[in-house]
């Protein structure tokens, strides 16, 4: 009871299935919850260009920073325009994974799935560590405590808030996001005003002269471009999460993408110009945005406002991953390439298992890389640009097949986007390979192998658990004719393991009740139709559970039967369960049978609990 009360306090009360519509977001909230990663990237994207363009002599090649920033801005416009088409073509969500699966087949979609998984986990890790860097810049006494701060924010704030549901997480994140936008836009406007009217002489004209271009400088420029492309991660989150928008969802997602890209492009160019104007150089434990705010506003109220809102929005930028990845994993899980329980909504209508998995994976990265943004950035962006490329190429095939108004123009737009992002993939691979990109290039094939291994296991399980044809023709005979012995069999749906369990139940008793816990009326009717088609001569009791809870209504039913039985009567709960051959395969299935067994044993009720195992062959 104490644990349940604590759970309710932290996560909140369960929500009905009918409340899902109320969890969908209007555009102004969706902008903050799905675009916080992209918008907040201006806090570290331009800075990553400057970090790269500092040679061994300590002289920054400002002459190339301008062209690099403009190139990234042009690429942003192309990707945003072309990615809008993905949202329109896939109103069911899934983004690059869904569109590539439809037009290119399973293997390319799995490559995209692995790439986007890596990118979303990195989004959470980079955003949290960058947020900690922002606050340490303002309060240096916190230096050296990066990792504990990162993990506290990840688990105590982000994971718990997202487990409480989409609506509550959006309410918590709206104010910090818009406060950050107000602060950064104010910084840009005031900074440009001072640069143009009050201190134009500060513009270091000499440093804007391009250094001689040779192969070493070209590599430096391309690596600066690759690191700066980290400002474009998060664009895909809207297309991945179209179903979470209010109707018309595709149209609202399109408008939100345009708005996000416009704001991001403006802030990225503004910050890049001011970094060049004030000749910002990298400093240990002090971010470029912190130096910029101090130059423009001084170290006063406005400065601390910028730093605190930057910290908050960078922490909350990880929420883009929390809203994008669990939804994507649920789609992949429904296709059988990830554990099935990742496709199930929790009590608060969120994909809670996906949220927990993302938190653990991001925490692992933070610990491995000691909370250092520059190390994590080396792994960043390559995954998302692979997905960009595959998605845009898939959309070319989409327009070629579907045609429709202006299909040639749309196909050209997506083709241009695919070409540009494909070149970026090559650039990132070449320039960041030895700095950590090789890890992602190794990780993606490993993820594809894992996806296929999981699907092969599920296919094998489905084949072995297929309901036997002889069950329709050979009736089960009753054999127990002793004193009243009630047998209760929890049933999800008729399968071979249920068939074997009912056979065993009829050996030990002639009083049998099958119990099905249905999340909604439609699911309950489907099971009942299958049950009546089989007709094993056993009563099926259907219990509606609109909160998607399995244990509680089943335990209440068993408790009711236990209270009504006579002292000389017995109740046996037979739990149908299949056993996997390999230990790791257990993690691909929920543990509801084991949990029910343990709960009943500890309940204190006079019931017998038996597991009826069915051994899988592989």
N, C-alpha and C positions, 0 to 999 in steps of 0.2 A: 504493500500500500504506500509506503514511504517513497519507493522508487517510482511508482506510478504518479504520485503527486508531484515529485520532482520533475518528471517528464512533462507533465501538463504545464508546470510553471515555466519550463525552459522552451518547450516547443509549442504549447497551446493545445486547445481541445480539438478533437477530430472534426473534419469538415465533411458535409454530405456531398455525394456525387453531384447533386443538383446545384451546388454552390460553385462548380467549376467555372461557369460563365461569369460569375462575379470576380473571379481571379484574373480575368483578361484585362489588358492594359490599354488606356487611351494613348494617343501619340505623345503627349507631353510627358507622361510618365515613362513610356517606352524609351524615349530619347535618353533619359537618365539611366535607365537600368540596362539597356542593350548597347549604348554608345559610350558609357563611361570609360571603357578601356581605350577606345580610339581617341576620344577627346582628351583624356588625361595623358596620352602618350607625348603630348607637346612638352611635358615636364622633363622627359628624358630623350626623346627622339632627336631634336636639334643638338642637344648636348653630346649625343653619341657621334654626331658628325664632327664636332669640334675635337672630341677626344681622339678620333682617328686621324684627323688632319694635323695633328701635332707631331712633327718629325722628331728624330733623335736630338736635333739641335734645340728643340723647344720653341721653334718658330711656327706659328700656325699659318697654313696656306689659305688665308682668307680669300684669296683670289679665286679659289675653286669652291669655296663653301656656297657662294651664291648660285652658281650653276647646278651644284648638287641639290640644293634645296628646291630650286625651280624644277629640276627633273623629277624629284619626288612628288612635287605638287601636281605636275602634269600626269604622272602615273596614277596618283590618287583620283584625279578626275576621270580618267579612263576606266579604272577599276570600279569606281562607284557607279558610273553610268551603265557599265556592262553587268554589274552584280544586281542592279535593279531588275534586270531581265530574269535572273534566277528566282527572285522572290515572286515575280509574276507567274512564272512557269511552274512553280512548286508551292502552291498555297498550303500544302500539307506540312511544310517545313522540311528540314533535313539538308537544305542548302546543297553544297557541292556533292555530298554523298548521295543524296537522292537523285540529282540530275545525272550524275555520272553512272549510277546503277541503271538508270532507265535507258540511256543512250549508248553507253560504252560497255556495260556488262559488269559482272561481279568483281573481277580482279581490279580494274581501275577504281571502283568504288571502295574497295578495301584499302587500297593505297591511300585514297583520300581520307578514309576513316582513321587510319593510323597517323597520317600527317596532322589532321585537325585535332586528334586526341593529344598529340604532343604539343601542339601550339596552344591549346586551351590550358593545359597544365602549366605551361611556361607563362601564359598570361597571368594566371593566379600568382605564381611565384614571383615574377618580375614586378607586378603591380604592388604586391605587399612589400617587397624589399625596397622598391623605389620610394614608397610612402614612408618607410622607416628612415631612409636617407634624407628625405625632405625635413622630417622633424628633428633629426640629429643635426642638420645644418643650422637650425634655429636654436636648438638646445644641445650644445656640444657635450654636456656632462653625461648624456645618454650613450656616447660613443663607446663601442665595445660590447654593447648589449643588443646588437642587431638581431641575432637569431632568436633569443627568447621573446623579443618584441614581435618579430615576424610570426612566430608560432602562436602567440597569444591572440593576435589579431585574426589569424587564419581560422583557429578553432573556436575561440570564444565569441568573436563578432560575426565573421562571414558565414561560417558553417551553421551556427545556431540561428542567425537571422534568416538564412535561406531555408532552413528546415521548417521555419514557421510559415512559409508560404510566399507566393509571388507578390500578393497584394501588400503584405506587411514589409517585405524586403524593398518593394518599390517606394512605399511611404518613407522608409528609413533613408533611402538613397537619393530622393529627389532634391531635398534642400542642399546637401553638400555639393551635388553636381552643379546645380545652378549657381550656387555661391562661388564655386571655382570658376565657372564661365564668366561670371561678373568680374571676378578679381583679375583673371588673365586678360580679358578684353580691356579692362580699365588700365592695366599695366601697359598693354600695347598702345592704346590711344595716347596715354600720358607720355610714354616713352618716345613715340613718334613725334608728338608735339614738341617735346624738348629737343629731340634730335634735329628737327627742321627749323624751329624758331629760336630756341634758346642756346643751343650748344652745337651748331653744325660743325664747328672746328674740331670737335671730338672725334669725328669720323676719320679713322686712320687711313687716309688715301693711299699711303705708301704700302700698307699691308694688304691692300686690295689688288695689288699687282700680282698677276699670275706667276707662280714659280715656273722655271723651265720644265716643260713636259717631257719626261722620259719614262722608261718602263716602270721604274720604282715609284715615280709620282703617279702614274696611271693606276698602278695597283693600289696605292694609298687612296686615290680618289674613288675607285670602285668599291673599296672596303668601307669608306665613309658613306657612300651611297647605300651599300648593303645594310650598315648599321642604322642609317637614317630611316630605312624602310620599316623599321620597327614601329614607326608612327602610323603605319597602315594596318597593323593587326587589329582585329575587332570589327572590321567592316563586314565580315561574313556572319557576325552574330545575329544580325537582323534577319537575313535570309534563312538561317538555321531555325529561327524561332517565330516564323510567321503565324502559326496557330495561337500564339500567346497574345496577339493583338486583337482588339475589338473589331467586330465586323464593320465594313468590309476589310478583312485582315490583310489581304495582299495589297490593296490600295493604300492602307495606312502604313504598312511596312515600307512601301515605295516612297511615300512622302517623308517618312522618318529617315530613310537612307539619304535622300537629297539634302535634308536639313543637316544631318550629321556631317556629311562630306563638306558642305559649305562652311560650317563652323570650324571644322578641323583644318581645312585648307587655309582659312583666314588666320587662325591662330598659329599654325605652323610657319607660314611665311613671315608673320609679324615677329614671332620669337626669334626666328633665324636672322632677320634684319637687325633686331636690337642686340643680339649677341655679337654680330659683326661690328655694329656701331660702337658699342662700349668695350670692344676688344676683350671679351670674356675669355679667360684662360682656365683650364681645368685646375681645380684645387682639391686637396684631400679633405674628405668629409664636408665639402661645401658644394652644393649643386650649382649648375649654371643659372637655373631659374632663381635661386636664392641670391646669387651675385647680381643678377639683373634687377631683381626687386629692390635690393639695397641701393643700386646705382640710381634707380628711377625715383624711389620713394624715401630713401634713407632708412635707417633701422628703427622705424617707428611702428605705429599701429597698422598702417597699410602693409608694411613688410610682413609683420606677423600674421596678418589676415591672409596674405598670399601663401605663406608657408603652411599655415594650419589647414586652409582649404585644399591646398595641394596634397598635403598628407592624407586628408580624409578622402579626396576623390581618387587618389592612387590606391588606397586600401580598397575603396569601393569599386575601383575599376576591375578588380579581380572578380567582381560580381558578374561581369560579362561572361566569364567562363562558367560561373555557377548557373547562369541561365541558359547558356548555349550548349555546354557539354552534356549535362544530364539528359536534355531533350534528345540530342543526337545519339547518345548511348542507348536511349530507350528505343529509338528507331532501329539501330543496328541490332539490339537485343531481340526485337520482334522478328528480325530477319534470321535470327539464330546464330549470330556471330559473336555475341557477348552473353554472359549469364542472363537467364530469363528474368531474374528478379530485378534487373536494372530497368526493365520495361514497365514495372509496376509502380503506380503512384502510392505514396504513403498516406498517413492519416491526414496530413495537411494539404493533400492534392499536389504535392511536389514529388519529384523523383528522388526520394530521400536517399536511397542506396547509392545513386550516382553522385549526389552531393557529398556523401561521406567518402566515397572512393576518390573524388577529385581532391578533397582536403588532405587525405593521406598522401596522395601522389605529389601534390605541391609541397607539402611539408618535407617529403623526402628530398626533393630538389633543393629546397632552401638549406637543409642540413648538409647535403653533399657539397654544395657550392658556398657554404659558410655565409649565406645572405649577401653575396656580392653581385650587384646588378650587372657590372661589366662582364662578369663570367657567364651569367645567365643569358645576357644579350647575345653572346656568341652563338647560342643554340637557337635563338629566337628568329622568327620570320620565315625560315626556310619551309617549315611545314605549311604555313598558311599560304605561301605563294605557290607551292605545289598544288594545293587545293584550288586556288584561284585559277591556275592554268588549266587544270582538268575540267573545272566547272565551265569556264568560258568556251573551251573546245566542245564540250557536251552541248552547250547552248547553240553553237553553230549547227550541229546536227539536229537540234530541236527545231530551229527555224527552217532548216531545209526540209524537214519532214512535215511540220505543221503549216508552214507558209503563213498565209494571213496578210493583213495590211502591213506594208513597209518591211516585209520579212527580209528582203535583201539588205536593207540598211541596218536592220537589227543584227543580221548575221555578220555583216562587216564589222560592226561595233564589237560584238563578242569575239570575232576573229582577231581584231586588233588588240583587244584586252588579253587574249590568250597568248599572242605573240610577245607582247610587252612583259607580261608576268613570267612567261617561259624564259625570256632573256634574264630577268631578275633572278630566277632560280639558278641559272648558270653562274651569274655574277656572285651570288651569295655563296654558292658551293665553292667557287674558285677562291674567293677572298677570305672566307671564314672557315674553310675546311680544317686547317690545322689548329684553329682557335676553339673548336668544339662542334662545328657543323657535322663532322663525321659521326658524332654520337647520334644525331637525328637521322642521318642517312642509314645508319645501322639499325636504329630503333624501328623505323617504319617497316622494313622487311620482316623483322621479328614480330611486330604487331600483326602483319598480314598472316604469317604462319600461325600465330595464336588464334586469330579469327577463324581460319580454316580448320584448325584442330578442334575448336569448340563446336563449330557447325557439324563436323564429322561425328563428334560424340553425340550431339543432339539427334542427328539423323539415325544413328545406331539405336539410341534409346527409343525413339518414336517407332522404329521398325519392330523392336522387341516387345514394346508395350501395346502394340496394335491389338485392339479388341478381337479375340478369337472368333472366327466364323462359326465354329461348332457350338458356341454359346447360344446361338439362335435356334438350334435344332435339338440340343440335348438338355432336357430339364434337370435342374438340381433337386435331388431328393432330400426331404427332411429326415434326419436320423436321430435327433435328440428329443426324447419324450419323457424327460424327468421333471423334477420340480422347476419352478419358474427361474429361468436363467436368461436375463435380457442381455443381448449383444448389440452394441452400438458401433457402427462402422462409419467413420467420416469419409465422405466421397467428394472429390473435386470434379471428376467426370469418369464415366465408365472406361476403364482400361484393363489390360490383362492382369495387372496387379490387383485391381479391384475384383475382377472375376475370381482370382485365386483366393482372395480374402473372403468373399461371400461363400465360396465352396467350403472353406474351413469353418466359417460361422455356422453353416447348416449342419456340420458334423457335431458341433458342441451345443447347439440350441435350436429350438424352433420358434424362439421369440427374438426376432432380429429387426432392428431399425437402422436404415441408412440415412445419414444426415448430410445434407449439402448446404454449405454456407455460400450464398450468392451475393455478389457485390451490387447487383441490380436485377430487376425483374426479368430482363431479356436473357441474362446469363443463366438465371434459374430455370427459365423455360427451356433453354437449349439442353441443359442437363436432364431435365425431366423427360423431354422427348426421346433422348437416347435411352434413358432408363426404361421407359414404357415400351420402346421398341425391343429392348432386350427381354424385359418382363421376367426377372428372376424369382418372382413370388415374394419379394421383400418390399416392405413399405419404405418409400423415400420421403423424408421430411425436409422441406426446403425452408431455410431461415434466411430472411433478407438482412444484409449487413451493409447499409448505405455508407458506413464509414470505412469500408474495406477491411474491417477487422475480422480475423479468422478465429483466434483463440477465445476471445471473450464470449461471443454468442454460443460457441460450441461448449465451452465450460459451463455456461449458464444452463444449457439444455441438459448436460450430463448431471449437473447439480440438482436440477428439477426432478430428473428420473431417480436419482439417489434418495431424495427426500420422500418420494412416493413409494419406494419399494418396502416390502415387508422385511423383518429382521432375517428371516430364513432365505430370502431371495439374494441373488447375486447379479452384479452388473459387470460385464466385461467390455472394455473398449478395445476393438481391434484396429490397429493403425496400419493401413496398407503402405508399404514403403519398398522402393527398389534400392538395391545396393550396387554401387559402381565397382568396377574392377580396380581402378587406380585411385589413389588417395586424392590427387589433385582434382579429379572430376567431381568430388563432393562439393567443391567451391562453386561449381556451375549450377547447383540446384539449391533451392531454399531448404532450410532445416526445420520446416514446420512440424514434421513428424517427430523429430527428436525433441523439439521444444514442447510439443503437446505431451509427449511421453513423460518428460521431466516435470512438467507443470502438474499433471495428474498425480504423479507419484508423491509430489510435495503438497498436494492440496488437502490431504488429510481425509478425503472422502473414501468410503469403503467400496472402491471400484478396483477391478483387476485390469491392468493395462498390458496389452500384448502387441508386439510388432510382428506383422506378417511379412517377412522379407521376400523379395523377388530378386534373384541374382542376375545382373546383366552380364553378358558374355564379354563385352569389351567397352 
